[in-house]
Amino acid sequence: MSRLSLFNSPLLLGFEHFERALDRVNKVSSDGYPPYNVEQLSENELRISLAVAGFTMADLSITIEDNQLVVRGKQTDEETRVYLHRGIAARQFQRSYVLADGIEVRGAWLENGLLHIDMVRPPAETRVRTVPIRTQTVAGADSRQTVSPRTVRARVVE
């Protein structure tokens, strides 16, 4: 069975990395723990807030692995404690977020049981460059010679 790709149009060239990113997102566990919010603070700023009550800063780690933000938490269970009832589980988690190219993680902090991660997306720069058009050369002619004085204006957005 072949898989239908969103980016298989001949008009979309070079978008294979988007397809790989979507595959990574689909593979992420659908486990809802820990719950989280994603806020847009401004046009170019984002914040992820994860509810990590019971975790200390030593129990949490944040890494960036190939445009993927990975938040891990593992509580260390103290064996000296004796529980009469244990309703709060010492549960470990891993939550992953795929970041677009250019997204930078500015910082993270733990406050009142919430882990906040701030990110910024630098504004895209628009570049315009001229691409010369050459005609196909006949055998024996110099292929570097520009025959046509016309040019094409190409808009490149990164």
Summary of the structure (lengths in Angstrom):
residues: 158
radius of gyration: 25.0
end to end distance: 34.7
largest distance: 91.3
contacts: 290
relative contact order: 0.16
helix: 9%
strand: 38%
